[in-house]
Amino acid sequence: MRHTARRAARGAAFAAVTSALVILNTATAGSATAGPAKPGPSAGSRTAGAAAPAVAADDPTRPGWTLLYNENFSTPINASGTPWVRETYAQPFDTISDDAGQWYRNDYGPAWTTQFNSFSTYRKDIRVGQDGWLTASLSARDFNNDGVLESPPSISTQALGGEHVAVLNVPESTGGAIFRPTNKLPDQYRVEYKLKTLDFGGKRNGAINYNNRINGYSTAGCKTQHPWGEGSRSPGWTGDASVPYCQWQDVRQGPYGYNGFHFMSIVDFANPAPRNNHFWHYHRKVLMDAFSQHPDRVGSGTGGRVCNSADNTYYNYRDSSFNTVNMWISGMPNWNPGPGGLPGNSQWFMTSCSGGVAEQQLSSAAELQPELMPNTYYTFAIERDATGYTLEASGNFARAGQRTLRFHRNFVVGNDPIWHYNVKASEYDGRFNGTLTQNDANGSASWPNQWPNGSAYPDYFVIGDLYTNVYEGSASLTDIRLYVPGQQTGTNLLLNKPATADSQCAATEGPAKAVNGTWNGGNADKWCSLGASKWLRVDLGASTAIKRFVVRHAGAGGEKQSFNTRDFDIQVSNDGNIWTNAVQARGNTADVTTHAVNVSGRYVRVNVIKPTNDTDTAARIYELEAYSS
């Protein structure tokens, strides 16, 4: 985020943008009620429906969605087996503001190139989770090009309470650590995760300096934006790129002092990795982040404003704990920033105080309480549907209590789009295309067709510390989940019905686990058999019409795909003796199989013929489901 106290203190919002708003107040156990909200604009607005009851904390069921992946980090991340690789910038994402971008050379001149060449950047990418669907991406700096990384970041796993978490540790502001999807996201999706701990600045117990740190930064050495400063003509520094590292803009305190964390961003390019902060200002679509300003940066201004969703009133950022949650979108860029400026997009913030309407004024939607973590955790989610994006944050927020905040923003409202919203060329007609132009003291350039007709920008999410010239600290998270539309509808007829089997691999892997309604509770949340004949039987209690079976195999529970049940039959019976084949599946490799049928019976039985796609001999079924429609 690039804000100043001066911008934040500006008066009335610019043109409002339509959003839909839902606030769930879950402070009362077992209840969820819609909170008060100011009405949005009448023209073209979308109205939120009645609030549904809050989902149980660890229940992965989301109405309308089917869960594809859930990474709970019970399997350790093996970072040591992946080497650090020097970044040569032989294939930069763009030539504008990527780390080696031409924009900086044109602004700062030859001295900037000298500064950039004075150090090296190293990267490390680690595949994580089922099918390697996640990638952990790290960036570190070698300050003097001697091949030794100074305070490299790490991503590791550990037990925390009754869960496992991934720990992102960035001990130096020039490092970065993120999670991203390995492949592009589907056209429509929901991504969510639980944030268990957060220590990337902000006050603790009322103090900005705590544990021998300043706003989350260590007190050792200098910490500056070098070499990606906020433009040579930014007030508060010389703009001279030849000055030593310590004379660049200080990120720890002073007018440029801030820390932060990206709870989740959706970006417009493949394989995101940590880069300089100004690069990201041109490549985000929607995001939720923390912006922990130092009091020096706030100065005598307000620092922006924070919404208390309990009564939908604003209070000044300077009166908060600086642990704020911003829920916002990126709009159109300034095509000609002017000498000494930087490329970047307009920023539109959504809060319940604005009725969920996006406004061009720095406005935080909530305030975290890190002192309560990990006993209190926060859930962040982003959804994309056919009309736009929904941002969601849940947890025990300061002043407001337990809340779920949801804001929907259409792709285009009036003449204001979400930047690069189109994941397919067919979703966009080229109306917002433009040429980015730079005219600076040390060079000029133009980059045409920044959003042309026929373009497409598939979505990728980013979670963590993605800036390599600012941000420092640690965080832990778990249950990164990816959903797609089309959750099974109707009632699962087999849920918690009496189940028997030929055998079980362990005392915790009995047949009841296959009908308990979950498949994300770890490797023991399944029925497993090593018997000579492998079968699972469920008693419905009476003859019942069945139109569909769903089987969740090993991969659905987080085990490797080669353990998915290869060959099996599903049978029905009215007396438990005479069986009729309803499904005959052969050669399966999928994590989840759905089988349309038209049968009736009191008993359902799965006979496993070939349990896996490799040499393993154990049958594994995480969930067996039946539906009447």
Buried (B, 14 or more C-beta within 10 A) or exposed (E): BBBBBEBBBBEEBBEBBBBBBBBBBBBEEEEBEBBEBEEBBEEEBBEBEEBEEBBEEBEBBBEEBBBBBBBBBBBEBEBEEBEBEEBEEEEBBBEBBBBBBBBBBBBBBEBBBEBBEBBBBBBBBBBBBBBEBBBBBBBBBBBEEEEEBBBBBBBBBEEBEEBBBBBBBBBBBBBBBBBBBBBBBBBBBBBBBBBBBBBBBBBBEEEBBBEEBBBBBBEEEBBBBBBBBBBBBBEEBEBEBEBEBEBBBBBBBBBBBBBBBBBBBBBBEBBBBBBBBBBBBBBBBBBBBBBBBBBBBBBEBBBBBBBBBBEBEBBBBBEBBBBBBBBBBBBBBBEBBEBBBBBBBBBBBBBBBBBBBBBBBBBBBBBBBBBEBBEBBBBBBBBBBEEBBBBBBBBBBBBBBBBBBBBBBBBBBEEBBBBBBBBEBEBBEEEBBBEBBBBBBBBEBEBEEBBEEEBEBBBBBBBBBBBBBBBBBBBBBBBBBBBBBEEBEEEBBBBEBEBBBBBBBEEEBBBBBBBBEBBBBBBBBBBBBBBEEBBBBBBBEEBBEBBBBBBBBBBBBBBBBBBBBBBBBBBBBBEEEEBEEBBEBEEBEBBBBBBEBEBBBBBBBBBBBBBBBEEBEBBBBBBBBBBEE
